[in-house]
Amino acid sequence: MNKSEASSGPWAPRPADRPKEELPKISVIGGTGRMGVHLCAAWANAGYDVTMCSRKKEKAQDIVDELLSGKGYQKKVTGANAGQGDYCVPPCEAGDWKLRAGDNAEAGDADMIILGTMYEQAWPILETIAPAIKGKGKTILDMTNPFMSRPDGYGAGLPSDGPQAGILIHKEKLGDPTVKWAGAYKHILWTLILPTGPKNPGRPDIEVFGDKEAVDDVVELIYRHGWRPIVRGGLEVSPKYEGGKVSLGKIWGNLKREMGKGEKLSVGW
């Protein structure tokens, strides 16, 4: 999609391409999970400097080595989550990728920190790196889904007497006014994310919300790996766009926007 098409539809304006050296460096907490591995490959292929983070660096290093060999990464998921979808990054030339492995402590070195774990695991990790990031103007992309229930027990929801969005809770707990927050990729299934773009090119749209500076970076990120961003608003709208919160009103709203505005949200769940 070109810039004129973006300006005539619901999609965010596409920023001018800039050299890879000027792009923010990315770290992915939860980088060895299914979503993390698929996005690390996609973002590295789009020209970003990406660190795949894990509790144990060795685990991330094994995956990074396989991706950088050009073989992609395939792994069968077993246990409680078997049947939900496996790791299935296809082979892809990776000779010019800037992809490395790191432990969670190294995540704080990046310009953009991705929260890609289960919601319940995100804050304990973020809390440990907080001293390294506070006051430094980082961008945090929160992909966690507190309402996306899983067979292994994660995604049980949030207390009804508090904020109904994980990103709002994380922002409040971190308490750093220099951090800029964005939410995105809430409804995208990892099996649809290829290094070269969406597996289903007919549904390439991703919803984005948050602080403007962070949203701008995420809009660029989404465009660069072959998808289309639709900005829904600031952090105040985040409870409406948490994954797993399905309602007839939301489904009907999506259908109306698809028919009236041409939106093609990637329906992964």
PAMIZA-257325 format. One record per residue: residue in three letters; x, y, z of N, C-alpha, C, O, CB in turn. Coordinates in steps of 0.02 Angstrom, whole numbers, plus 50000, padded with zeros to 5 digits. Each point is the difference from the previous one (the first is absolute). Glycine has a CB too. Layout:
AlaXYZXYZXYZXYZXYZ/...
% end
This chain:
Met500424994050000499585006050000500445006250000500475000550039498614993350022/Asn500775011049896500405006149996499715005450046499484999050031500854998149852/Lys500005008650120499805005350047499325002849983499625001750045501575001049972/Ser498654997949919499365002949981499434995550021499475002350021501075003549883/Glu499564987650090499494995350022499905000450075499434999650024500864992849881/Ala500255008350133499955000550073499615006250020499594999850046501494994149966/Ser499045011749954499675006250019499265000049983499635004050028501455001849955/Ser498714989849971499304999949980499604994750038499404999349988500955004849899/Gly499974992250156499664994850038500115000850074500225005350022499914987149882/Pro499715002450136500065000550072500704999050027500115000450060498744995749945/Trp501635002649950500664998250022500425006250018499915005349971500024984449958/Ala500525009450117500455005450019500445001949941500194995749961499815000450159/Pro500185010349874500465002049946500654996250005500274999050055499215012449941/Arg500784986649948500634996350000500585004950003500045004649958499444985949976/Pro500975008850114500565004750004500504998749945500024994649970499835006150153/Ala500555004249863500534999249950500494994750023500164999650060499715012449904/Asp500384984149989500494995050017500645003450025500205005249973499324986849941/Arg500785005150136500635002850024500524994550004499834994150002499565014850063/Pro501254992949937500534994950001499934995550061499765002150053501005005749886/Lys499454985950054499954995250055500365002550062499794998650056500134992249860/Glu500625012950073500415002350057499625004950045500185000950058500834997549871/Glu498465004650044499615004850039499404996950036499675003450039500695005349880/Leu499514985050068499434996750031500144998550074500574998950018499124996149871/Pro499795005050152500114998350071500224992750007499784995649963499375012950070/Lys501294990350016500194993250016499454996850043499725003250044501524999849951/Ile498634990749991499434996650031500254994250044500464996449981498805006749920/Ser500434996250157500094993950040499314996950011499525003650011501535001050045/Val498924988849942499364996550007500024995650062500324994850001499515005349874/Ile499835002150178499914995950060499474994749984499455001749978500885008050101/Gly499854984149931499574994649976500174998249928499594997349964499515006550113/Gly501514997849904500214999149930500034992849977500004998749940500625011650073/Thr499424984950034500044993049980499314996749998499944994149985501205005450064/Gly498325004249968499334997549992499805000049927500375002549957499335001650157/Arg499724993249872499794999449929499935006849967500265001049945499154988350084/Met500235015350003499935006749971500685003449996500155003349950498684997550097/Gly501574998550005500655003350001500454997749944500315004249967499574996850154/Val500174992549868500444997449947499785002549932500415002249959499834987650111/His499115009849916499755002149935500115007549988500185002049945498964988850060/Leu500765013250047500105007349991500735001849998500195004549963498744997550096/Cys501494994749979500725001449996500254998949929500395003949974499764992750146/Ala499624998049848500204998649931499745005349953500365002449956499664985450069/Ala499345014149984499705005049956500345006850007500145003349950498774990650057/Trp501225008250054500305006650011500735000149978500235005049973498994996850122/Ala501154992849917500694999749976500015000349923500435003349971499914990050132/Asn499195003349865499985000049927499815007049974500175001749943499514986250058/Ala499985016150041499805006749980500555005250012499925005949985498904991050041/Gly501755000850001500575004650007500145002350071500465004050010499294999549878/Tyr499884994150160500105002150070500564995950033500134994249981498665009250026/Asp501534999750041500494996750043499594997150059499745003750041501245004249925/Val498984985450038499544996750046500394995450048500434996249979498665004349934/Thr500745000050151500274995450050499434995650025499515002550028501395005750006/Met499164985449955499524995050025500194998350072500524996950012499274998449871/Cys499785006650165500174999150070499644994150031499434998349981500765013950027/Ser500144984650039499724994350036500304999850069500515003250014499314990449878/Arg499885002550153500294999250066500704997149994500465001950037498414996450014/Lys501224997149902500654997149988500225001849929499674998249951500104992250130/Lys500785013249914500255002349935500124994149952499915000649940500615009450117/Glu499694984349971500174994249959499394997649960500074997949942500814998850141/Lys498535003749947499404997949965499875004549940499844997649946499684998150162/Ala500565010949902499915004649945500544999149947499865000549940499615007650138/Gln501144990449944500554999349952499884994249952500165000649941500625004250145/Asp498954989749939499874994349956499505001949945500094998049942500134994250154/Ile499275011649922499495002049951500305005049951499894999549939499194998650145/Val501305006849942500315005149957500474996749950500005001849941499925006650151/Asp500474986849930500474996649955499634996749943500225000249943500574998050152/Glu498654998749921499624996549947499695005049952500014998949939499754991750140/Leu499975014949947499725005149955500535003049956499885001049940499245001550146/Leu501464999049942500535003249961500304995349948500325002249953499925005150145/Ser499664986249911500244995249950499574999949938500194997149949500264996050144/Gly498975010349911499545000249943499504994349999499604999449953501295006149985/Lys499124990350114499554994250002499315001750027499554995749998501454997250018/Gly498905013250009499385001450035500024996750069500534998550026498855002449865/Tyr500034998050137499974996550065499344996550007499475003149997501305005450056/Gln499264984949955499404996050009500074995950064500514996850011499295002849864/Lys499675000450166500014996150061499294998250019499565004350001501515001350037/Lys498824988249978499354997650021499885002050073500434999150042499634991349876/Val499355012350095499815001850068499664994150034499544997049972500335015249994/Thr500364986150093499724994450037499715002650066500045005950015500794986149933/Gly498875003650090499735001950064499315003049995499624998649954501535003150086/Ala498695002750009499325002850004499815004149939499415000349982500735000050140/Asn500355002949846499855004349943500054996549933499965003349947500445006250121/Ala499704984049932500034996349937499355000949961499464999850029501344991850022/Gly499265009349884499415000849959499815007249987499565001349959500064988050085/Gln500705015449992499845007149990500415003149943499865005649979499854995250141/Gly500784995649856500435002749948500734999150019500195001350057498925006949911/Asp501304989749984500704998750013500435005849976499765004749968500034983050022/Tyr500855012050026500495004649971500074998049926500114994249985500525007550126/Cys499305003149845500014998249928500285005749957499695002049951499324990550068/Val501575010150000500335005049959500314996549940500424995650008499825011850093/Pro499574994449838500264996549941500725002049986500245005150025498604994449927/Pro501514996650008500685001949980500015006949968499545001849962500754986050021/Cys500235016150032500055006849974500735002150001500354998850049498485004149990/Glu501405000249907500685002549997500095005250056499625004850006500434993249868/Ala500465000950167500105004350059500715002750005500235001850054498894991650004/Gly501225006949886500705002050000500125007050026500535001450028499624991049878/Asp499365012250085500115006950022499605001750063499955005950018500274997249863/Trp499494991950153499625001450061500465002150057500564997550007498584994249956/Lys500625012950077500325001750063499574997250056499595003450030500945007249922/Leu499574983050062499624996450050500484996650048500454996449979498595001849940/Arg500865003050145500454997150050499594997350058499415001750008501525006149959/Ala499384988250074499684997350060500225003950062500565002750002499394985949944/Gly499615011650103500175003350063499574997250056499514996649988500825013849951/Asp499874991150122499574998250056499545006050016500085005349969500794986750078/Asn498675007249999499515005350013500335006450024499745005449988499424985850038/Ala501405008250009500345006050026500235004549943500055006150008500304987450093/Glu499805003649842500255003849943499445003849963500145004249958500774987550030/Ala498475006750028499445003249966500005007650010499785003749957499564985850056/Gly500905012750045499995007150015500485004249959499975006150003499724990650109/Asp500755000149849500485003749959499685002749936500285004449968500634988550079/Ala498515004549934499705001849936499625006650004499855002450055500064985549918/Asp499955014949969499595006149997499264998350008499625003750032501235001749894/Met498944988950044499314997850003499994993150033500304995249975499385011549922/Ile499964992750158499954993850038499324996949987499495003350009501315001050080/Ile499194989549890499384996549985499824995450057500404995950021499845004749855/Leu499155000250150499754995350050499614994649963499435001049980500505008050111/Gly500394985249900499714994749959499874993650039499904994849969500685010249935/Thr499444995450162499844994150041499254999650013499625004249977501534996550076/Met498654994249984499335000050028499955005950048500495002150030499404985349959/Tyr499505015350017499905005950042500284999050071500335004450027498654998449905/Glu500884991550097500204998750069500755000050010500245000950056498724992549958/Gln501425005549933500734999850006500335006649985500595001050015499354987149953/Ala499705016650003500315006049974500275004650055500585002149997498674997149905/Trp500335002550147500225004850050500604997550041500465003950010498375000349994/Pro501184989550019500604997950038500655001049961500515001650030498774990250028/Ile500705007249876500605001049961500145007549992500575002350008499234986949931/Leu499685014650044500095007249991500255003350064500405004649998498694995449916/Glu500674997650143500215002850064500754999150011500335004450028498534993350019/Thr501414996649931500714998850011500455004549958500565001550019499154986750008/Ile500045013949914500415004349957499835007450008500305004349967499804986349952/Ala499415010950123499785007050009500575004850016500035005449971498884990150068/Pro501555002750006500555004750015500425001849939500295005449997499744989950117/Ala500005000249837500415001249941499645004249947500325002649954500254986750068/Ile498775011549984499645003549948499675006550023499845004349959499964984849989/Lys500125011750117499645005950024500375006449983500615000550008498924992650085/Gly500105011849884500285006649985500355000549933500305005149985499814996350135/Lys499864993349840500394999849937499575000649938500254999349944500574993850115/Gly498535008249949499585001349943499894994049955499965000849939500435010750066/Lys499564982650023499904994049960499304999849971499545003450024501304990650047/Thr499075001949878499344998349974499864992850020500434995649993499685012449909/Ile499284990750123499804993250018499384998249959499495003350004500994997950113/Leu499584993449845499444997249963499734994150040500344994950007500145008949881/Asp498924997050137499694994950043499544995749957499495002449975500575005250127/Met500124986149889499604995349961499634995050045499664995549975501145005749931/Thr499254999650160499714995250045499245000149997499695005149984501304996050090/Asn498714993149941499284999249996499734996950065499964993950006500125004749869/Pro499735005550174499774997250063499354996249995499834996050045500745013250010/Phe499044991949892499364996749993500014994349950499484996949987499985013850042/Met501124987749943500044994749950500144993450036500584998150010499845010049902/Ser499064988450107500074994050040500354994549961499894999249940499075003950124/Arg501464993149971500404994649970499894993550038499825000250059501045008249901/Pro499254986050008499924993650035500474999250060499844996250046499814999049846/Asp500925008450108500464999250056499855004750058500385000450048500484996249870/Gly498575007050079499785004050056500155007449996499735003950039500424986150026/Tyr500265012149889500145007149992499415003549966499594996849966501665000850028/Gly498725009050014499465003949969499354999650038499464999549969501094998549924/Ala499495002250173499404999350041499625006550011499495000150033501074990550023/Gly499695014949916499655006450006500315004650052500554998750026498434995549940/Leu500685011350049500245005150047499475001250054499414998849989501285006549920/Pro499534996950150499515001750053499505005249975500205004949968500664992450120/Ser498515001949927499485004449974500035007050030499715004749972499584985350011/Asp501065010850072500035006650033500605004249979500145005150030499264989950066/Gly500975002749852500585003749977499965001449925499504998449969501184996450122/Pro499855008149881500025001249927499884993649961500264994750019500535014950000/Gln498834990849927499844994149961500434999549937499774998249946499065002550097/Ala501815000849966500494999349946500694998950032500215003750044499115003749877/Gly501014987550056500664998450027500505005649992500415001250044499364987049933/Ile500195015449967500485005449987499935005650052500505003050019499484994249859/Leu499415004150144499895005250050500294997950068500275004250036498694999449903/Ile500984990150077500284997450062500765000249998500325002050049498674990749967/His501305005349929500735000149993500275007250004500515001250032499434988449898/Lys499715015050038500225007050002499975002750071500465003450023499144998249860/Glu499874996850152499925002450070500544997050045500285003550042498494997849940/Lys501374992350010500504996850042500705002649986500395001150046498894988749958/Leu500885011249932500685002549984500105007150023500535001750025499494990749876/Gly499475011850092500035006850026500555004349971500315003950035499224991550068/Asp500585003949832500535003949967499695004449947499804997649947501054993350075/Pro499105015749990499685004449951500385000849936499735002649951499785003350144/Thr501124991849903500395000749937499854994349951500165000649941500735005350123/Val498824988749960499854994349957499385001649958499515002750025501004989350057/Lys499525006349854499435000649955499744993049985500384995549984500085015349965/Trp498884988450057499684993449997499574999349938499675004749977500354994850147/Ala499984994449848499544998449946499774992750008500364995950028500205012549894/Gly498844990250053499754993249997499864998249928499765004249961499754996850154/Ala500644992949866499874997649931500104992449999500224997050048500155014149901/Tyr499464985949995500074992849989499574995950048500164994350015501005007749943/Lys498305001050067499604996750051499594994249972499834995450037500125015450023/His499894989349876499564994949971500334996149944499654996849961499395010450070/Ile501624993049965500354996849945500274993250021500354999450050499955011949903/Leu499544983650009500264993350014500704999449970500115001949942498714993350061/Trp501655002150035500704999749978500084996149935500445001649960499904999150158/Thr499234994349870500084996149939499875004149937500174997949945499484992150120/Leu500045015949943499865004449943500575004849986499995003749950498814995350076/Ile501715001150018500565004849993500594996649968500344995950031499265010550071/Leu500534995249835500584997549964500545005350000499865005950009499404986749919/Pro501375005450061500535005049996499885005349946500245005650006500544985750035/Thr498865006849907499905004549943499325003649999499865003849954500894988749984/Gly498835006350113499355003350002499474995350025500154994650025500205012749881/Pro499014994750087499454995750025499914993849957500055000249939499405010050107/Lys500404984349987499864993849964499365000849959499944997149946500634996150143/Asn498965010649938499385001649964500035007349979499785004350038499564986950026/Pro500925010349876500085007049980499345003749991500005006149995501054990649950/Gly498404999750053499355003249995499755002950065499515003750002500244988649907/Arg500595006050147499825002750066500635002350037500254996550044498734995949962/Pro501285013449974500645002350027499965005350054500515002850019499944994549872/Asp498955004150135499925005950045500104998350073499764994850025499465010049892/Ile501134999650118500154999350071499795006350037500175005549978500804986749997/Glu498665007050079499785005750041500575002350046500364995950028498455000049967/Val501265010850011500525003050042499685005550043499555003549977501354993949936/Phe499335003250148499775005550043500575001950048500464996150010498335000149982/Gly501165009850037500505001950050500245007149992499695004149966500654984250038/Asp500235013250030500315006649996500245001349929500254995549967500105003750155/Lys499575007049855500145001549930500714998149979500094997049946499105012250062/Glu501314992450033500694998549980500114992549991500344997949953500045012450108/Ala499334985849984500074992849995499604997349941500234995649963499945003750161/Val499235003349867499584997949944500355001349934499984995849954498995006550113/Asp501365003449927500365001649938500534994749985500084997949942499715014350077/Asp500584985850032500514994949990499704993349981500274996449958500465009550124/Val498704992449949499694993549987499675000049930500014994949966499795003550157/Val499925007349857499735000649932500554998549949499904996249953499255012350086/Glu501434994649970500564998849955500204992650001500134997049948500285014850070/Leu499624985350042500184993050008499534995449962500234995549965500245007350147/Ile498894998449894499504995849967500065000649924499984994949965499255006550134/Tyr500835004749876500075000849928500634996549973499994996949947499405014050062/Arg501154989650028500644997449975499994992449993500374997349958500215012550095/His499024986749986499994992749990499384997749962499804994250004500865004650101/Gly499035005949858499524998049949499275000050021499584997449963501324996149993/Trp498945009450101499315000350024499745007249997500375004449979499834985650097/Arg499175011149946499715006849998499735001850070499604996350029500105002349847/Pro500515007150150499775002150066499385004449997499945004449957501234994950082/Ile498374999550008499425004350010500045002750071499964996150048499334997449868/Val500775013050092500075003050066499315001350029499585003449970501525001949998/Arg498774991950091499355000550032499945005850049499455002150017500454985749969/Gly500675014850038499975005450048500574999650050500494996449989498285004149998/Gly501165003250068500505000050052499914994350050499624995349987500475017049999/Leu500264988250070499954994750050499304999350029499824994850027501385007149999/Glu498415003549970499334999850029499554994849966499504997850030500635014249999/Val500034986049910499584995149965500234992850012499694995449975500075013349938/Ser500784990450123500304993350006499534994650026500054994349977501025011550041/Pro498474995750029499564994550021499564997249944499784994350004500215011050108/Lys499884998749836499584997749945500374995249953499694996449962499685014350045/Tyr501304989349997500384996349950500444994550030500484997849968499505012449962/Glu499864987750131500344994350028499784993749963499414999249984500675006550130/Gly500394989849873499824993749968499604995650047500095000250061500945000649869/Gly498534995250041499614995350039499345002650026499594996250024501474999050007/Lys498835011449964499375003050023499525000449940499985005049965500615001750126/Val499054988049898499564999549942499295001850020499754998050052500984993049898/Ser498955012950007499305001950011499665000949932500335001049949499955004650162/Leu499064994049890499635001149938500115007049974500045001249940499114990450096/Gly500895013350011500125006949980500665000949965500055003649950499265000050145/Lys501224993149930500655000549969500004996749931500275002749951500274997450163/Ile499154994049881499974996549936499615004249949500225000749942499844988250117/Trp499385013949961499605004149955500385006249979499975002049942498984993650112/Gly501405007649993500405005949984500544998449949500125003949954499655000650159/Asn500564989849896500514998049952499704998849930500305001949950500364992950144/Leu498765002149904499684998749936499805006649965500085000749940499504988350105/Lys500165015749994499805006449970500615003749973499965002949945499084997850135/Arg501514999249956500595003549976500304996449939500295003249956499945000950161/Glu499704989449881500254996449942499595001749938500275001249946500134989550129/Met498945009449934499565001449943500025007449980499965001649941499314989050095/Gly500795013850013499965007149986500665003449986500035004849961498994995250109/Lys501524997649961500645003349994500544995749967500545002549985499165003950115/Gly500154987349890500494995749968500514996850046500504997249977499355009849926/Glu500034993450163500474996950046500024992449989499494996849987500305012450096/Lys500804988049924500094992849994500434997650058500584998349992499325002249882/Leu499794999350185500384997950059500214992749993499624995849976499755012550094/Ser501254990449952500234993150001499644996550058500125001650058501025001449892/Val498434992350034499614996550051500374993550017499964995149964498945009949994/Gly501454995250099500414994450018499724995850056500264994650015500685011849948/Trp498534996050068499744996350058499274998349989499684996950043501145008950034/
% end
